[in-house]
Amino acid sequence: MDEKNMKQTQETEVDLGRLVQAIIRKAWMVVLVAIVSTAIALVGTLLFVTPQYQSSAKFYVNNGSFNSSTLDKVSSILSAGDINASRGLVDTYIVILNTRETLNEVIDYSGVNISYSQLKSIVSAAAVDDTEIFQVTVTHPDPVSAEKLANAIAHILPKRISTIVENTSAKVAEAAVVPSSPSSPSYIRNSILGLVIGLALAVVAILLQELFDVSVRVEDDINRVCEKPVLASVPDMLAPSKGGRYYYRYRYGYGQKSKNEGEDQEPTLVGPGISFSASEAYKLLRTKLQYSFTDDKKSHVIGISSALAGEGKSLTSINLAHSLSQLDKKVLLIDCDMRRPSLNTKLPIEKTPGLSGYLTGQHTLDKLAQNCGLPGAEKAFQVIASGQNPPNPIELLSSPKMAKMMESLRESYDYIILDLPPVGEVSDALAVSQIIDGVLMVVRQHYCDRNVLTAAVRQFNFVEGRILGVAFNCTTEESAGYGYYRKYYRKYYKKYGRRYENSYRAASKAAEQQTK
């Protein structure tokens, strides 16, 4: 098997595995829908389906005239040919039964108020196990009426047969009785049918959702799209398990209060106050990025972008800058998103002077950098804000002045991080791809479209931009590729997380007291 076919086979196996995993993951929904559909089937049967009663009469058929007084004597003198001929007459007798004249006589004799067409629709007749016995069954909502009609047929039909078909007879082998219980509906059968339908609908709905959902859900989706490593999976800091019940607005200086300190405030999403698991994820991202550079450059420039807006690239830029600064590195964070700048809303900095002012000649380079000391942080990093929103950001970012500025800043900083616009919406990030050492793509789980991510990666490949890897943002434990490890980690290292949070609270209180 060639490499292409082998890859397609592996992808098919992965897809089938994902479908099975999706069903298992949503087994609760399958069970719930099955229970509801079973209840609907049962209640619907009870309320809307009229019970039907069946009463039957059985007839013995032969092709000759007999003088015997009992059926046993008749059977003893019948030959095999007689029996076969009698079986052939059953169809003839059924036709006679369904004639208008016969059924009208049955109605008159029974005294049941019913029309010919109605009676014909509720009467059925068939041979019993391919014998010379045939059975006539009447189905009616009233058990007494069913018995009256069946016995009326037992009285009328033999006479009609003897007058129409010569040398034949039909004798009543078993008279009809009043049925004691309804023959339909079957509550058990309908409930089982509702259960099966519910299960099928739930499974089909899950499979369709899984097949048509093109959002990035697991790390394998990213690997198939861009073939770049996932450097870190950052947990969703606003998930219910993290106390999150707010929308994604990033604020600085907010710490999570303990339950005995009053009402919860907005959780910290940047700097040292973030959750322990998120902090470890950013440290892992920091370490892997450091090993991504094999050259001897003193300074490295890292661009951070995403396919779509709202994936958390600015949040990643800030936390990466903070994490690198804790290694006693000189770090500069630049807001290059001059269309929709956000660093000044997430950090204690001013929007101006900024990058746009320098590139348009309004400010000098030595006036741009602002110190950013987050509450509780041991080290600070510097930030260059976006400045006023210009009408031509892509021209400014691709200008020679921007390239010269980056060469100058490399002499003063160990790491320079550029918060770039989303490449799937504007092409500003492509304009700086040649003056940076690599791009970190931020992909938000259950948000980014795989097709959009593919297009974004192709754009960077087209301009020969280097993609360092991917930061998988807002992930759940099950989708990060090492969910079991996370559970194990949380169980046995929980005390370290508490110590981490306690130290942050102590540092924040000390900073507040110094400020006062």
Summary of the structure (lengths in Angstrom):
residues: 516
radius of gyration: 41.2
end to end distance: 72.5
largest distance: 128.5
contacts: 1640
relative contact order: 0.10
helix: 51%
strand: 16%
